[in-house]
Amino acid sequence: MHKRLVIIISTALALLFIPLIAMQYTDDVNWSLFDFVIAGILLIGTGLMCEFAWRKIKKIKYRIAIILAILATLIIIWLELAVGIFGSPFSGN
């Protein structure tokens, strides 16, 4: 479990370095500290939920379905926060 937790956190941090590095080279990427915190919470939370589903759900079909649903939820939330596909107040519009 400890090794998987380190992998989840390391992967989330590695993904967060992408916009951090991009901000150094272009003005098109403009993240605030709040953006990094929210993205970190989303990535680590998703990783932990997938890990929980992986350990607790024994049937492989259900395990795959639940993990795909968790990842789809992450993508929908990420898209809403980034570009406001649903036009909610959280999208910044």
Backbone torsions as a table, in degrees:
resi	resn	phi	psi	omega
1	MET	NA	-42.1	-177.6
2	HIS	-62.9	-39.5	179.9
3	LYS	-65.5	-41.1	179.0
4	ARG	-66.3	-37.8	178.3
5	LEU	-63.0	-41.1	177.5
6	VAL	-64.3	-39.6	179.0
7	ILE	-65.6	-42.2	179.6
8	ILE	-62.5	-47.9	-178.7
9	ILE	-68.0	-40.1	178.7
10	SER	-63.6	-40.6	178.7
11	THR	-65.5	-42.8	178.4
12	ALA	-61.9	-43.4	179.1
13	LEU	-65.7	-39.4	178.2
14	ALA	-63.2	-40.2	178.0
15	LEU	-67.5	-33.1	178.7
16	LEU	-73.1	-21.1	177.0
17	PHE	-71.4	-22.6	-179.7
18	ILE	-60.9	-54.1	177.9
19	PRO	-69.1	-30.2	178.2
20	LEU	-62.6	-44.2	178.1
21	ILE	-70.2	-39.7	-180.0
22	ALA	-62.4	-33.1	179.3
23	MET	-64.4	-23.4	-179.5
24	GLN	-77.3	-21.2	-173.5
25	TYR	-112.0	-16.1	-177.5
26	THR	-146.0	153.9	175.9
27	ASP	-89.5	-4.2	179.6
28	ASP	-70.7	-26.0	177.8
29	VAL	-103.1	116.4	-176.8
30	ASN	-136.3	81.0	-179.5
31	TRP	-96.7	142.7	173.2
32	SER	-96.6	175.3	177.2
33	LEU	-60.1	-38.8	178.9
34	PHE	-59.8	-40.7	178.4
35	ASP	-61.4	-42.9	179.4
36	PHE	-66.2	-38.7	179.5
37	VAL	-65.1	-47.2	179.7
38	ILE	-63.0	-44.8	178.9
39	ALA	-61.8	-40.9	177.9
40	GLY	-62.8	-43.3	178.1
41	ILE	-62.6	-44.0	179.3
42	LEU	-62.7	-46.1	-177.1
43	LEU	-68.5	-46.8	-179.5
44	ILE	-68.3	-40.5	177.8
45	GLY	-61.7	-42.3	177.6
46	THR	-63.8	-43.9	178.3
47	GLY	-60.9	-42.9	179.8
48	LEU	-68.4	-38.0	177.3
49	MET	-66.3	-39.5	176.7
50	CYS	-65.0	-40.6	177.3
51	GLU	-62.5	-43.0	178.4
52	PHE	-61.5	-45.7	179.0
53	ALA	-63.2	-39.0	-179.4
54	TRP	-62.4	-39.0	-177.3
55	ARG	-81.0	-34.5	-170.8
56	LYS	-93.1	-28.1	-176.3
57	ILE	-94.9	122.0	-173.5
58	LYS	-88.9	-36.7	-179.4
59	LYS	-75.2	127.4	-173.2
60	ILE	-64.1	-36.9	179.4
61	LYS	-63.2	-45.4	179.8
62	TYR	-67.9	-38.8	179.6
63	ARG	-60.0	-47.6	-179.8
64	ILE	-65.0	-42.8	-179.3
65	ALA	-62.3	-44.4	-179.3
66	ILE	-65.7	-44.6	-179.2
67	ILE	-65.3	-40.0	176.1
68	LEU	-64.1	-37.8	177.3
69	ALA	-65.7	-39.6	177.6
70	ILE	-63.7	-44.8	179.6
71	LEU	-66.9	-37.7	177.1
72	ALA	-64.6	-39.3	177.0
73	THR	-63.0	-42.4	176.4
74	LEU	-58.8	-46.1	-177.8
75	ILE	-63.8	-42.5	-179.9
76	ILE	-65.1	-44.3	178.1
77	ILE	-63.5	-43.6	-179.4
78	TRP	-61.2	-45.9	178.9
79	LEU	-63.0	-40.2	179.2
80	GLU	-63.9	-43.3	179.1
81	LEU	-69.7	-30.7	-176.9
82	ALA	-80.7	-49.6	-172.8
83	VAL	-127.5	-5.3	176.9
84	GLY	69.7	57.1	-177.6
85	ILE	-66.5	-24.4	179.4
86	PHE	-105.0	-10.8	179.4
87	GLY	73.3	28.9	178.9
88	SER	-75.6	165.1	178.0
89	PRO	-64.4	-18.1	-178.8
90	PHE	-76.1	-16.4	-176.0
91	SER	-78.3	-8.8	178.6
92	GLY	88.6	7.5	179.4
93	ASN	-87.4	NA	NA
